[in-house]
Amino acid sequence: MTATHTQAQLRNNPYKVAIASMIGTAIEFYDYYIYAAAAVLVFNTQFFDKSDHNVAILLSLSTLALAFFARPIGSALFGHFGDKIGRKKTLVASLLTMGLSTVCIGLLPTYDQIGFWAPLLLCVCRIGQGLGLGGEWGGAALVATENAPEGKRAWFGTFPQLGAPIGLFMANGTFFTISVLVGHDELVQWGWRIPFVLSFMLVIVGLWMRMTLHESHVYREAEAKGKTQNAPVKEVITKHWKPILQGTFIMTATYVLFYVMTAFVQVYSKTKVGVSEWGHPTGLGIPANTFTGFLLIAAVIFGISISLSGIHADKIGRRRYLLLVTAAILVFGLCMPLFLTNGTPMSVLAFLLIGMVLMGMTFGPMAALLPELFPTEVRYSGASLAYNLAAIVGASIATMVAIELNLRFGIFGVGAYLAVNCVMTLIALWTTHETKDVDLTQTQ
């Protein structure tokens, strides 16, 4: 049997890879989002001193940022091994890191039981989640795009991106269901643990899917040519710092938009109606389950928009497509007061639906664009670093910044914050080149 025939036999079915990357990423995002939901709904009462309600909420939300700072470390760690020993083994390790961290959160004792050790252990587990997701995205994007048919990389790249809306839907759907079945009080006391412990079963499914795949043929070709790097992270930082910066700021507006919609607007909507000392509305008083229902609907729209985005990005090119979408997000940000200042449930729903359409349109092509900026031997490290450094710039403090801006300047201040980040993304896109026809087998 010839080597060529053996390579052909070992080449993955692109549709099988796409589905496997989508399922694995959906599980990782489910784990990630149940934490975000719990941080908003219950962690302030379970893991922090309840003597000052507002401080407890801010401390709970601040733990969200830990994962964003851990993600670049995860991208460097898993990127190193993904470029050195292969995508498949590294994706298995990232899934295990995320899954074990999530299950442990569901088993942690509370502040009332062990005092300050409770938030400390929570932070450790949240960092574990960040490390896992930091290594996940780059590998999932690579196996989907490196195995994609010619001319369809952006569309196949949307499959791992679909993990975000699927995970969002699963996470909020689980909390919504538990709240309906046991009631809000029981959800806060013990019901919140169920989604975290259930993650164990999902991780088993994800591991089985990933173990059935072969290593990417693109990586195997680079390995056969002796093009793999002993220190890929050092290589990508020293020789490819420009695409790392471009990729980071290309993703920035995407992150800000998402966390404004799913975190800030959630806090703003659920907070009781009031006025800040600067005279701006502090909340809308919408019931928690109502907003969670809105997020479930929005997650479906998000997924549909992601799928359609890949088709268009393959047709007209990633750069031109994203320039148009980012400009639309900028306008949307400046229009935020029309939806949210003294908003109603229906205006909040409209805001989420329009925002999720734009979110899907910008998020979908990223799994193709970011890997296309780097050569094969440093692609895992480069794409992962750009993606996760963007999380620090665009997402780590977005919720807290938005809350403070709303208190001082109203919803217009939040919209202007989104618009400024869109300007940074437009500049990054303008300075890069079109990547639609890049050969992914290229090496330095």
C-alpha positions in Angstrom: 0.0 0.0 0.0 1.5 3.4 -1.0 2.0 6.2 1.3 -0.3 8.4 -0.8 -3.1 5.8 -0.5 -2.5 5.5 3.3 -2.8 9.3 3.6 -6.0 9.3 1.6 -7.4 6.6 3.9 -6.5 8.6 7.0 -8.0 11.9 5.7 -11.0 12.8 7.8 -14.5 13.2 6.3 -14.9 17.0 6.5 -18.6 16.7 7.6 -17.7 14.3 10.4 -14.9 16.7 11.6 -17.3 19.6 11.4 -19.9 17.9 13.5 -17.3 16.7 16.0 -15.8 20.1 16.4 -19.3 21.6 16.8 -20.3 19.1 19.6 -17.0 19.5 21.4 -17.1 23.3 21.3 -20.8 23.4 22.3 -19.9 21.4 25.4 -17.0 23.8 26.3 -19.2 26.8 25.8 -22.1 25.2 27.8 -19.6 24.8 30.7 -18.4 28.4 30.2 -21.9 29.9 30.0 -23.4 28.1 32.9 -20.8 29.8 35.0 -21.8 33.2 33.6 -25.5 32.5 34.3 -24.7 31.4 37.8 -22.5 34.4 38.4 -25.4 36.7 37.6 -28.1 34.7 39.3 -26.7 33.0 42.4 -23.0 33.1 43.1 -23.2 36.4 45.0 -25.3 34.6 47.6 -23.4 31.3 47.6 -19.7 32.3 47.5 -19.5 35.8 48.9 -20.3 37.7 52.1 -23.9 38.8 51.7 -23.7 41.7 54.2 -23.4 44.2 51.2 -25.6 43.0 48.3 -24.0 45.3 45.7 -20.5 44.4 46.7 -21.4 40.7 46.5 -22.8 41.2 43.0 -19.7 43.0 41.8 -17.4 40.4 43.3 -19.4 37.6 41.7 -19.2 39.3 38.3 -15.5 40.1 38.7 -14.8 36.3 38.8 -15.9 36.2 35.1 -12.8 38.2 34.2 -10.5 35.5 35.7 -11.2 33.2 32.8 -10.5 35.9 30.2 -7.0 36.4 31.7 -6.4 32.6 31.9 -7.5 32.0 28.3 -4.3 33.4 26.7 -2.3 31.2 29.0 -4.4 28.3 27.9 -3.9 29.2 24.3 -0.1 29.4 24.7 -0.1 26.1 26.6 -2.4 24.1 24.4 -1.2 25.9 21.3 2.4 24.8 22.0 1.3 21.1 22.1 -1.2 21.6 19.3 1.5 22.8 16.9 4.1 20.3 18.3 2.3 17.0 18.8 -1.0 17.5 16.9 -4.5 18.9 17.1 -6.4 15.8 18.1 -4.5 15.0 21.4 -4.5 18.6 22.4 -8.3 19.0 21.9 -8.9 16.0 24.1 -6.8 17.6 26.8 -8.5 20.9 26.6 -12.0 19.3 26.9 -10.9 17.4 30.0 -9.5 20.5 31.6 -12.7 22.4 31.1 -15.0 19.5 32.1 -13.2 18.7 35.3 -13.1 22.4 36.3 -16.8 22.7 35.7 -17.8 19.6 37.6 -15.7 20.7 40.6 -17.6 24.0 40.7 -20.8 22.1 41.1 -19.4 20.3 44.2 -17.8 23.3 46.0 -18.9 24.2 49.5 -20.4 27.6 50.0 -19.2 30.8 51.9 -21.4 29.9 54.8 -19.7 26.6 55.1 -16.0 27.3 54.7 -15.7 31.1 54.6 -13.1 32.8 52.3 -12.0 29.4 51.0 -15.2 29.2 49.0 -14.5 32.2 46.7 -10.9 31.2 46.5 -11.7 27.6 45.2 -14.3 29.1 42.9 -11.6 31.3 41.4 -9.3 28.4 40.9 -12.0 26.4 39.1 -12.9 29.5 36.9 -9.2 29.8 35.9 -9.3 26.1 34.9 -12.3 26.9 32.7 -10.4 29.7 31.1 -7.4 27.5 30.4 -9.6 24.8 28.8 -11.5 27.2 26.6 -8.2 29.0 25.7 -6.9 25.8 24.2 -10.3 24.7 22.7 -11.2 27.3 20.2 -8.0 27.3 18.1 -7.9 23.6 17.8 -11.6 23.2 16.9 -11.3 26.0 14.3 -8.2 24.4 12.8 -9.6 20.9 12.5 -12.7 22.2 10.8 -11.0 24.5 8.4 -7.9 22.3 7.7 -10.3 19.5 6.7 -12.7 21.7 4.7 -13.3 21.3 0.9 -11.8 23.9 -1.3 -13.7 27.2 -1.4 -15.8 26.3 1.7 -13.5 27.0 4.6 -15.5 29.9 6.0 -18.7 27.8 5.9 -17.1 24.7 7.5 -15.4 27.1 10.0 -18.9 28.1 11.2 -19.5 24.6 12.7 -17.2 25.1 15.7 -18.6 28.6 16.0 -22.1 27.1 16.3 -20.9 25.8 19.7 -21.3 29.3 21.1 -25.1 29.6 20.5 -25.7 25.9 21.2 -23.8 26.2 24.5 -25.7 29.4 25.3 -29.0 27.8 24.6 -28.2 24.7 26.6 -26.9 26.7 29.6 -29.8 29.1 29.8 -32.3 26.3 28.9 -31.0 24.2 31.8 -31.2 27.1 34.3 -34.7 28.0 33.0 -35.9 24.4 33.3 -34.5 24.0 36.8 -36.0 27.3 37.9 -39.5 26.3 36.6 -39.3 22.8 38.3 -37.9 23.7 41.7 -38.6 27.5 42.0 -36.2 30.4 42.2 -35.4 30.0 45.9 -34.4 26.3 45.5 -32.4 27.2 42.4 -30.4 29.6 44.4 -29.9 27.2 47.4 -28.9 24.0 45.5 -30.5 23.7 42.1 -27.7 25.7 40.4 -25.4 22.8 41.1 -27.2 20.5 38.7 -26.0 22.1 35.4 -22.4 21.9 36.6 -22.5 18.2 37.6 -24.4 17.3 34.4 -21.4 18.5 32.4 -19.6 15.2 33.3 -21.9 13.3 30.9 -21.5 15.8 28.1 -17.7 15.6 28.4 -17.8 11.9 27.9 -19.8 12.4 24.7 -17.3 15.0 23.5 -14.3 12.8 24.3 -15.8 9.9 22.3 -16.4 12.1 19.3 -12.9 13.4 19.3 -11.2 10.1 19.8 -12.7 8.8 16.6 -11.0 11.5 14.4 -7.6 11.2 12.7 -5.0 13.9 12.9 -5.4 16.8 10.4 -3.8 15.9 7.1 -2.5 19.5 6.9 -0.6 19.0 10.1 0.6 15.6 9.1 2.1 17.0 5.9 3.9 19.7 7.8 5.2 17.1 10.2 6.4 14.9 7.4 8.3 17.8 5.9 10.0 18.5 9.3 8.2 21.9 9.6 6.9 21.5 13.1 8.4 23.8 15.7 9.9 22.9 19.1 8.8 26.2 20.5 5.9 27.3 18.4 4.6 30.0 20.9 8.0 31.7 20.9 8.1 31.4 17.1 4.7 33.0 16.6 5.3 35.8 19.0 8.7 36.8 17.6 8.0 36.3 13.9 4.2 36.8 13.6 3.4 39.5 16.1 1.6 41.6 13.5 -1.1 39.1 12.6 -1.5 38.4 16.3 -2.3 42.1 16.9 -4.5 42.3 13.9 -6.4 39.2 14.9 -6.8 40.4 18.4 -8.4 43.7 17.4 -10.5 42.1 14.6 -12.2 40.1 17.4 -12.6 42.9 19.8 -15.9 44.3 18.7 -17.4 40.8 18.5 -16.5 40.2 22.2 -17.8 43.6 23.4 -21.1 43.2 21.5 -21.7 39.7 23.0 -21.0 40.6 26.6 -23.0 43.8 26.4 -26.0 41.7 25.2 -25.7 38.6 27.4 -24.2 40.1 30.6 -24.7 43.8 30.9 -28.2 43.8 29.4 -29.1 40.9 31.6 -28.1 42.7 34.8 -29.7 46.0 33.6 -33.0 44.2 32.7 -33.3 42.3 35.9 -32.3 45.1 38.3 -35.2 47.0 39.9 -36.3 50.2 38.3 -34.3 53.1 39.7 -32.2 56.2 38.9 -28.5 56.6 39.5 -27.1 59.7 41.3 -26.3 61.1 37.8 -30.0 60.8 36.8 -29.9 57.7 34.5 -32.1 54.6 34.7 -30.3 51.7 36.6 -32.7 48.9 35.6 -35.9 47.8 34.0 -37.3 45.3 36.6 -37.9 42.5 34.1 -38.4 39.0 35.7 -35.3 36.8 35.5 -37.1 33.9 33.7 -38.5 36.3 31.2 -35.0 37.5 30.2 -33.7 33.9 30.2 -36.5 33.0 27.8 -35.4 35.9 25.6 -31.9 34.6 25.6 -33.1 31.2 24.4 -34.9 32.7 21.4 -31.9 34.9 20.7 -29.5 31.9 20.8 -31.5 30.3 18.0 -31.2 33.5 15.9 -27.5 33.6 16.7 -26.9 30.1 15.4 -28.8 30.7 12.1 -26.9 33.9 11.5 -23.6 32.1 12.1 -24.4 29.5 9.4 -25.4 32.1 6.9 -22.3 34.2 7.5 -20.0 31.5 6.4 -21.7 31.3 3.0 -21.3 35.0 2.4 -17.7 35.2 3.7 -16.8 32.4 1.2 -18.4 34.3 -1.7 -17.2 37.9 -1.2 -14.2 37.4 1.1 -13.7 37.6 4.9 -12.2 41.1 5.0 -14.8 43.0 2.9 -17.7 41.1 4.6 -16.4 41.9 8.1 -15.8 45.5 7.3 -19.5 45.8 6.3 -20.8 43.9 9.4 -18.6 45.9 11.8 -19.8 49.2 10.4 -23.4 47.9 11.0 -22.5 47.0 14.6 -21.1 50.5 15.2 -24.5 52.0 14.1 -26.3 49.5 16.2 -24.3 50.6 19.3 -25.2 54.2 18.8 -28.9 53.2 18.5 -28.9 51.3 21.9 -30.8 54.1 23.7 -33.8 53.6 21.4 -34.2 50.0 22.7 -33.0 50.1 26.3 -33.5 53.6 27.9 -36.7 53.1 29.8 -37.1 50.0 27.7 -39.9 47.4 27.8 -39.7 43.6 27.6 -40.5 43.8 23.9 -37.9 46.4 23.2 -35.3 44.4 25.1 -36.2 41.3 23.0 -35.9 43.3 19.8 -32.5 44.6 20.9 -31.3 41.0 21.6 -32.6 39.6 18.3 -31.0 42.3 16.1 -27.8 42.1 18.2 -27.6 38.4 17.8 -28.1 38.6 14.1 -25.1 41.0 13.9 -23.2 38.8 16.4 -23.6 35.7 14.3 -22.6 37.6 11.2 -19.3 38.8 12.7 -18.5 35.7 14.8 -19.1 33.1 12.1 -16.1 33.8 9.8 -13.6 34.2 12.6 -12.8 30.5 12.6 -11.6 30.8 9.0 -10.0 34.2 9.1 -7.8 33.9 12.2 -6.2 30.6 11.3 -5.7 31.9 7.7 -3.4 34.6 9.1 -0.7 32.1 10.2 1.4 29.3 8.6 0.7 25.7 9.5 3.5 25.2 12.0 2.3 28.0 14.3 -1.3 28.2 13.3 -2.8 26.7 16.5 -0.7 29.0 18.7 -1.2 32.1 16.6 -5.0 31.8 16.1 -5.6 30.8 19.7 -3.5 33.7 21.1 -5.2 36.3 18.9 -8.7 35.0 19.8 -8.0 34.9 23.5 -6.1 38.1 23.8 -9.1 39.7 22.2 -11.1 38.3 25.2 -9.0 40.4 27.5 -9.3 43.6 25.4 -13.0 43.2 24.5 -14.7 41.0 27.1 -12.9 40.7 30.5 -14.1 44.0 31.9 -16.9 44.8 29.4 -19.8 44.1 31.8 -18.4 46.2 34.6 -17.4 49.0 32.3 -20.8 49.0 30.8 -22.5 49.1 34.2 -20.4 52.1 35.3 -20.9 53.9 32.0 -24.7 53.4 32.3 -24.7 54.9 35.8 -22.8 58.0 34.7 -23.9 58.5 31.1 -26.9 56.3 30.5 -27.3 53.7 27.8 -25.8 56.1 25.3 -22.5 55.7 27.1 -22.6 51.9 26.7 -23.5 52.3 23.0 -20.5 54.7 22.5 -18.3 52.1 24.3 -19.3 49.5 21.7 -18.9 52.0 18.9 -15.3 52.9 19.9 -14.4 49.2 19.9 -15.9 48.8 16.5 -13.6 51.6 15.3 -10.6 49.6 16.5 -11.9 46.5 14.7 -12.4 48.5 11.5 -8.8 49.7 11.7 -7.5 46.2 12.2 -9.5 44.8 9.3 -8.3 47.7 7.0 -4.7 46.9 7.7 -4.9 43.2 7.0 -5.2 41.3 3.6 -7.9 39.1 2.2 -7.3 35.5 3.2 -10.0 33.7 1.3 -7.6 32.1 -1.2 -4.8 31.4 1.3 -3.3 27.9 1.0 -3.5 26.3 4.4 -0.6 23.9 3.6 1.7 26.9 3.5 4.7 26.9 5.8 7.3 29.6 6.5 
